[in-house]
């Protein structure tokens, strides 16, 4: 009889690949199980994910802009030929200063971003979606799942009904994040597209407007209301997930005490 294969030890490269959505499904599940057992590793991965998302968000506007003519390589080389070595050293120093300023600004931005905010929630939701999208758990025992989630999250939790948005509930589970327990609900569209809604209590940014996030082939719309963070996540572009997020938000608002 063949012996069951023992998973290879989880190393730091696996954690970075997990954040970058670069692991194949089996290995990703092994890493997720490891993170569920190791709070310190989960904390490290949450920081990696938050830094990745913040860097992407911070640089997105710059990435879409054309490179100024004066900073193109051919322009710098021409300037060097015409102005001599002193000008070339000045140009190199300018490029270094620009890079240092960008990095310095990035570190300052990270220092001012509250731990546990919307960007962190987006990273956690994306990682959980990738880990469990192929194994959403049985969707028949809604009552039992809601009792468990309401107990762990210490507030009443409801499963969003997304029929109006074209998605049917297929299953959900309790997931662990570095900032506490969260509910993860999965839905399928008529053509088999799977998306999820993550809900967890927010430590910071308890009220926050909708923000779009993209990491690899995973898109998200994330926001916070009344102390709960919400992330609609899937393989669709954020603009296609927005109607679903709007429906979730509408249902949340309809239950707001008047």
PyMOL commands that set and color helices and strands:
alter all, ss='L'
color gray80, all
select helices_A, chain A and resi 12-19+25-37+39-63+69-71+73-112+118-132+142-153+163-165+238-254
alter helices_A, ss='H'
color red, helices_A
select strands_A, chain A and resi 167-177+180-189+194-201+208-215+218-225+228-234
alter strands_A, ss='S'
color yellow, strands_A
deselect
rebuild
show_as cartoon
